[in-house]
Amino acid sequence: MLNYNKNKLINECLTKYYETFSHTLDTADYVPDKFNNKILNYIYKNMRKTFKRIDREDKKFQRQFVKEHRSKQKLKKSKKGGES
């Protein structure tokens, strides 16, 4: 089963990451490498944090989805059993 929720969140995160990264490309010519490396490390660290948040949110979403799916299955079984 494809996880569309997580894919959507990851795409949003990467879009913001690449947008932020593109702003740093303009400074590569006149800002020392030392500072550019600090900026890139900061961006990467925040991206990893965001991915962890995405994983947490996805786990919550998956638990809720499975719970709803199981309750629907039980409801179908009870209706099917009652009709016989």
Salt bridges, closest charged atoms under 4 A:
GLU12 OE2 - LYS16 NZ 3.93
ASP55 OD1 - LYS6 NZ 2.88
GLU57 OE2 - LYS60 NZ 3.77
